[in-house]
């Protein structure tokens, strides 16, 4: 039984390149944290007041990178397979 004061946790699924997956795992291991803890901390940063944000000032550049990654994935998904 949960109460309103107990936090709820929901899963986030992400398909990453091998290199990105390895990087997330290496960073988490290096700092003794979990990947989910790091993701939650990043989300909290984006919700913080502007003068307290750490990652938000870099968000425009990160969004550009994410758009390029998404576009490349869509291009690869749209290509016919070589059989």
C-alpha positions as CSV (number, residue, x, y, z in Angstrom):
1,X,0.0,0.0,0.0
2,X,1.3,3.5,-0.9
3,X,0.5,6.8,0.6
4,X,0.5,10.2,-1.0
5,X,3.8,10.9,0.7
6,X,5.7,7.9,-0.8
7,X,7.4,8.6,-4.1
8,X,6.3,6.7,-7.2
9,X,8.9,5.4,-9.6
10,X,8.3,4.9,-13.3
11,X,10.6,3.3,-15.8
12,X,12.2,5.1,-18.7
13,X,13.4,3.0,-21.6
14,X,16.1,4.2,-23.9
15,X,17.9,2.5,-26.8
16,X,21.4,3.8,-26.9
17,X,24.4,3.2,-29.1
18,X,26.9,0.8,-27.6
19,X,29.3,3.8,-27.0
20,X,26.6,5.9,-25.2
21,X,25.5,3.0,-23.1
22,X,29.1,2.3,-22.0
23,X,29.7,6.0,-21.2
24,X,26.6,6.2,-19.0
25,X,27.7,3.0,-17.1
26,X,31.3,4.2,-16.8
27,X,30.3,7.6,-15.4
28,X,27.9,6.0,-12.9
29,X,30.6,3.6,-11.8
30,X,33.2,6.3,-11.6
31,X,31.1,8.4,-9.2
32,X,29.4,5.5,-7.4
33,X,25.9,6.4,-8.5
34,X,23.2,4.7,-10.6
35,X,22.3,5.8,-14.1
36,X,18.7,6.3,-12.9
37,X,19.9,8.5,-10.1
38,X,21.9,10.6,-12.6
39,X,18.9,10.9,-14.9
40,X,16.7,11.9,-12.0
41,X,19.2,14.6,-10.9
42,X,19.3,16.0,-14.4
43,X,15.5,16.2,-14.5
44,X,15.5,18.0,-11.1
45,X,18.1,20.4,-12.4
46,X,15.8,21.3,-15.4
47,X,13.0,22.1,-12.9
48,X,15.1,24.2,-10.6
49,X,15.0,28.0,-10.6
50,X,17.1,29.4,-13.4
51,X,19.8,30.8,-11.0
52,X,20.2,27.3,-9.5
53,X,20.4,25.3,-12.7
54,X,23.6,23.6,-13.8
55,X,22.8,21.8,-17.1
56,X,20.0,24.0,-18.3
57,X,22.3,26.7,-19.7
58,X,23.8,24.0,-22.0
59,X,20.4,22.7,-23.0
60,X,20.2,24.5,-26.4
61,X,23.4,22.7,-27.6
62,X,22.3,19.4,-26.2
63,X,18.9,19.7,-28.0
64,X,20.7,20.3,-31.3
65,X,22.8,17.2,-30.7
66,X,19.7,15.1,-29.7
67,X,17.9,16.3,-32.9
68,X,20.9,15.1,-35.0
69,X,20.9,11.7,-33.3
70,X,17.1,11.4,-33.7
71,X,17.3,12.4,-37.4
72,X,20.1,9.9,-38.1
73,X,18.1,7.1,-36.4
74,X,15.0,7.9,-38.5
75,X,17.1,7.9,-41.7
76,X,18.6,4.5,-40.8
77,X,15.1,3.1,-39.9
78,X,13.7,4.3,-43.2
79,X,16.4,2.5,-45.3
80,X,15.4,-0.8,-46.9
81,X,17.3,-3.7,-45.4
82,X,20.0,-5.4,-47.4
83,X,19.0,-9.1,-47.7
